[in-house]
Structures are given as structure tokens and as C-alpha cells.
Amino acid sequence: MRYPAHCWTAALAAALLAPAPAPAAAVAPPASAPVAAFDWFEYRGDDPLPAGIAPGRNDYRNPILAGFHPDPSITRVGDDYYLVTSTFGWFPGLPVFHSRDLVGWTQIGNAIDRPGQLDFARLGLSRGVFAPAIEHHRGTFYILNTCVDCGGNFVITATNPAGPWSDPVWLPEIVGGIDPSLFFDDGRAWIVNNGPPPGEPLYEGHRAIWIQEFDPVAKRMIGPRTVLVNGGVDLSTKPIWIEGPHIFKRDGHYYLIAAEGGTAVGHSQVALRSRNVVGPYVPGPANPILTQRDLAPGRPHPITSAGHADFVQTAAGEWWATFLAVRPYRGDLYNTGRETFLLPVRWVDGWPRITEPGEAIPYVHRRPRLPRGAAPAVPTTGPMRVREEFDGAALPPYWMMLRQPRERWHELRTGALHLRARAPALGDGGNPSFLARRQQHMNGSAATAVRFAPARDGDRAGLAALQSDDHWYLLALERENGRPVVALRRRAGAADATDGVRVASAPLDLRPGAPLFLRIDARGPAYHFHYATRPGAWRALRAGADGAILSTQVAGGFVGAVFGLHAHSPAAPAPRSQR
């Protein structure tokens, strides 16, 4: 299929994608740098549902945003719903989605889409922008966020959620805090966030929830800071990592919901309420209101680690929750990262509930009572085949790179994506020539056709499966002793070389200018690597490679695996601005 001409924003397209003459101060591609041309890229995925479960016409599938879409925050404006998720060290960051039925979602932009908004420098891929919170008030959209190790807490605004979003306005009063969110109430605005507890922490993971008034015109904090929750709903049990707080009002009560228990299998969501926005807040009688930690770990088709919820009320009065959870393929191993799920909120004696004790999150659920929206042009869940022909004016907004670029190194022209092979490698913590999209299924495949003439030994271009700078596979066309080969490289930890360890290779009989076809198949913990010199004539280079190195359990961090296109030349000259 072909996509509409989505773009990251006009500013980003002009800076990085548009084939315009470079001014004298701009970085021109070195004449000696080889360029890889990718004719197309295709992603396919299909995870079967548990036996006996099939969605009907009035049902939807969980997750609603499959693959690496953690920490969802949602807001409603009339009949429109907008949702944002975390992206950490990926750029562009903070994807913005739109829906009219809470089920079908279309990405309309990215809130962090200009290199000058933030600076991820050489941060680890799981640093950068954490848990965003989106809100709308009187024609203005607000996103509050934390740039971990790159500035602290900030607010950005827009009149159109598709962008452009403003440059960050920093909130220095939130010292040592994360996960800020905004609440408007009776002409006043409040920011609530996770932060250090008053006094010395009593144990590892001891945190608190704070509140302070916010001036939305001056975009600054005002008045005193107040602790709403110390530790969690019951400090005597030493609860850990109370975070992701949101406040809303219902029937005269202020409700505070927050995640508790860390982001692994102990994750949960809790609720408290008060008659006053600044407290005191009383825990509900049946916390947690959402968790999967009380289910048997060996159950089939598990959904685990659920929490970090946000609520939204429809015009019809229904309440729904978006939240994160994961789908392991074995034990606590999952490569797709933390995903966005949707479930209704039930109200029992004035308190919200999402799951009952021992209740499993369903893969299929009844749709909200909302008019059915058109199916998204790019699916976000369920079986999918997404093919990019690279014949548009700009890349679709779901394509990402590692950290912000410092120069222009990729271009769409002649119906192909051209990547300049540069010195930064996948494992060196910089901004390599690498563009990627999320792996959204346990059983997913990525394929491409690359045309590349390596100028020297060490030059390479191909298809990667990557979870972090330290954990990836690269299937690429290389040169060895002056001859073309197809090679598989792996990095399985920081001890491996930054450009990976070769684990398989085969000589190629490839005429100059002809495409090499590459394919990676993920099947849970096993990854299979194929190549072909003519369409459909696939050969296996390596079958059953260890895919667990791309799991969160092994690689660590907060992100999920991606499939992407990469070009590298260790001898390529550095741009003048980086010498």
C-alpha cells in the first residue's frame, strides 16, 4: 500500500529530508561516502489469539497500540481523543495519536520533532523523554514531560495536536521529580508529579506524589509544594515507585490515580480521593484497581506488568482507561516492549475499578459505545502488512532514529530511501545512519531491497533488529577482500565490539547496481535471517538465532525492539561540525 504524505513537520522535512541546495554553512555529503538506496521496506505481523477467542464485529483487540508504546496518556476534546506515549532516546519523540472511537488510532505527528527542542546527546537509549501527559484547556494543548539526564521537567504547547509544538519551557521547581501531569479546576491549574519523599528515603524505591499550582499563562509554578502521597497507599508495606499520577474530578471528589510497584511484573494502579485538590487523600478500599501480579506466572498467553493508567470519559458518560502492559513469549521475556491497552473503568461505591482480583486482561473486549471510526490507513494492532515504497514527500511519522541528528544523512528521491554510509555505528551511542520502525508482534517480519556498492572493506548497508546500542543484529551487504558478501553481525552486550561480531556470512554473485533482498523473521525468541539475489529466491543465512538478547529482560531499559535500515562506513569522514 502507499501512504498519504505524512510528515514529521515541515520544519523537520526541510531540515533533513528535502532535496534542496545546501547553504554554505550546511554539511554536504562527502564525495567519498558511499550511499545505500533502499527500494522499499515491508513489515508483516500476526500473533494468533488464544484458542477459542475471536473478535466479533463489535469487539476490539488488545493491545490497541502494539509494540513499544509505553506510558499512555489520553485526553478528549469534543468527539476527538488524543493520546501520547514515551519514546525515551528515539527521535522524533512523543508520538501523538488521534481517534474518534478509542479503538482505531492514527499517528498525526510527534511532539518532539525538531532537533533543537531537546538534546539527547549521547544518552543511553532508555533515557531521554519519559512518561508524557497530555491535556487540553481553552483551545491549547499541553504536554508535560521529563527529559531524564537532559534538562528535567518541562511543558510544551500547541493549538493543533498534530503540531507544531513549542520549544520546552522548563519547570525547575520539580527537583528530582518525574512524570508531571496537569489538572485544570475552577480557573486554577495544578501540576502533580512523582518526586523524592520528604526527608531521607526509608527504603529503595521510596517516592512520593507532590502537587503545586501552575500559571498556564506565564507557564511557571507558583505557591507552595505539597505532598499528597508518601510512599504509596500503605507506607508500612514499603511500596515502591509511586509514579505516573493523574488527578480528575467526579461527583465532588478529587481522584488521584497512580502506578505503584515498579514497571515489571509487580506493576499496578492505585486510586485515592479527597474533597480538596491538595488533600488529604484517602486510599480506596480495594487497591490495586489494576494489576496482573496476582495471576499464576505459568498461565498460557499471559499479559503482565500492567499499570501506568490514564482515564478518559466519553460524551456518553462512560469511563475508559489506557494503560501499559506486556505480552511475554516465555517467562518474562518479551521483545515488543510495553504496549498500550484499553479497558473500561467500572465505578463501585464511588471508587474506580479496571480489573478485579485474579482477573486477566482480555485480548478481546466489547468496543466503547461510540460511532465507529474509519479503519486507520496504518494498522496499530492485529494482523498487518505495512509496505513503504519511499515514493512520498516525507517519511511517515512512525519512523525513528537514534537520538537527534546533527547533519542531513538521509533523503527520499527516485522512489527510494537513500542513506549515506557514515562513521557512527549502531553500537557507539551516537546518531548512526539508521531509520527504524517498531516490532509490533512476537511473530513479525521485516524485509527490504538494498542497492549498495561498498567502497572498501568495512562498508556495509542492510537490515537491523535492534533493542539498544548494546543489543542488536545486522543483516547487511558488505565487502570482504574486495568482494561482496552478505553477513550477519550481532552485538549481545557492551563487551562486544561496537560494530558487532560477525556470526555468519556468504559470498554473493551480485552484479553492480542490482538489489540484494534481505529479510528478518521474528518468531518469539528465535530470529531467522534470509537473503536473496532475485525476488522470492530466499536463502537462509542463519536460522534460530537467539532473539532473547533483544528482550527487555536481557537488554534492560524501557524500550522495545525495532526493525530498521542502516548504512555504515568506518572510514567515512566526519562532518566539519563534529571534527
Secondary structure, DSSP 8 states (H G I E B T S, - for coil): -------S-HHHIIIIIS-----TTS----TT--EEEEEEEEEEE-----TT----TTEEES-SB-SS--S-EEEEETTEEEEE---BTEESEEEEEEESSSSS-EEEEEEE-STTT---TT--TTSEEEEEEEEEETTEEEEEEEEETTTEEEEEEESSTTS-----EE-TTSTT-EEEEEEEETTEEEEEEEE--SSS-SSTT--EEEEEEEETTTTEEEEEEEEEEESSS-GGG-----EEEEEEEETTEEEEEEEES-SSTT-EEEEEEESSTT---EE-TT--SEESTTS-TT-SS--EEEEEEEEEE-TTS-EEEEEEEE--SBTTB-SS-SEEEEEE-EEETTEEESS-TT----SEEE--SS------SS--SSSEEEEE-S-SSS--TT-BEES--SS--EEEETTEEEEE-BS--TTSSS--EEEEEE---SEEEEEEEEE----STT-EEEEEEEEETTEEEEEEEEEETTEEEEEEEEEESTTS-TT-EEEEEEE----TT--EEEEEEEETTEEEEEEESSTT--EEEEEEEEGGGGSHHHH-SS---EEEEEEE-TT----GGG-
